[in-house]
Amino acid sequence: MIPCFDWVDNRAAVFWRGFLLAPRARWSFLQAIKEPFIQTINHYDLLGESAAKQYAGFTTYLALNRQSVFSEDELISIFNNLPLGGLEAVVNLIATQQKNAKQPEDNWQVNTLMFYEKFWPKNKAKLNPHVSKMWMDIILNTGNKTPEAFEKLEPLITCCKKSNHHIFSLFQQSKVCGKHPAIALKLIKLLFSGEDSYLPNELQNCLNTMQQHQPNLKNQIETFKKKLRL
């Protein structure tokens, strides 16, 4: 069966789709199909949408679990060559893990930050509004590490789609305006400018909460409100 995973075999795509329906980290098996697994990135379009997302997600699982079958450079090469659809699957897995972590600060430090620094492609061409939105979700789910997460991930959220209701919903759920007012203000400034549409009442509520919890932001907030004519 193992030779059938080699991409020189005409049946390889079928075997990979089957494996990727429910991939398992059986290290001896992965060692046996290591080279075809790495080469699969060059045949990504042949996998079909579902299996392709599974390939991206499973590669992320391998990176997070620090296994010994694949080297960091081998995994980095796969991530660098994933199309945007694959990267959406990657960051969705990272964001879900961060959101569900019982200790978000620890998960940020041990898993999310490690993955970003070692494996995430730094080429801005690898960003789209959906990917940026998920990285913003991650920032807002890092607990007391939110300032550090913002500092690290700020370049990834510059093209975040300004879906007003969703953004303010995230702010409300994370309570970032009260817990980390300075970071919340930086996010608001980054996401909204005078030319953007926004929800005045929700934005005003966010700004009021920031000022209430950190009064020394008053001048910055007033300047920003004038810019938006609030």
Buried (B, 14 or more C-beta within 10 A) or exposed (E): EEEBBBBEEEEBBEBBBEBBEEBEEEEEBBEBBEEBBBBBBEBBEBBBEEBBBBBBBBBBBBBBEEBEBBEEEBBBEBBBEBEEBBBBBBBBBBBBBBBEBEEBBEBBBEBBBBBBEEBBBEEEEBBBEBBBBBBBBBBBBBBEBBBBBBEBBBEBBEBBEBEBEBBBEBBBEBEBBBBBBBBBBBBBEBBBEEEEEBBEEBBBBBBEBBBEBBEEBEEBBEEBEEEBEB
